[in-house]
Amino acid sequence: MAASPVDGESVNRRRAALAILPFLLLGLADVVLLLEWGLDPLWGFVILPPILFISVIGWIAFKTGFVNGPD
């Protein structure tokens, strides 16, 4: 029995999340570290959007198969 497209899509989402999660956690840890050092909280909000943006772009790339190249 062939897998339905929904099953393949959920596998790709999971694979994308597992690939991006370490980088997202590293970026969030960087924000926490900056705040723990006593820097102005504004700096945490300044670097958070690029971290989230790159994580979302990476997730989309893994989810759609762009990372694997053409079939």
Order of alpha helices (4+ residues) and beta strands (2+ residues): alpha-alpha
